[in-house]
């Protein structure tokens, strides 16, 4: 995947074209494995997929990307916002059971 090329904007919009605050996940440490999220930076979606693992302090997370299945690490300090997408955590992916 070409990380320099911005991804298309998220098409699911609510409340007059912007996301509800409830969709943004402020504390990444509370995101469950398998949760489907989109990552936003500078008003652009930079990645989307399923959370594979989260740092205990919530400073970063591993994401299995929806487009190519690549596993990639993201840091919250880089100005990235996690937005929870609809649906329950995925049980069909090979996530270890807690």
Buried (B, 14 or more C-beta within 10 A) or exposed (E): EEEEEEBEEBEEEEEEEEBEEEBEBEEBEEBEBBBBBBBBBEEEBBBBBBBBBBBEEBEBBBBBBBEEEEEBEBEBEEEBBBBBBEEEBBEEEEBEEE
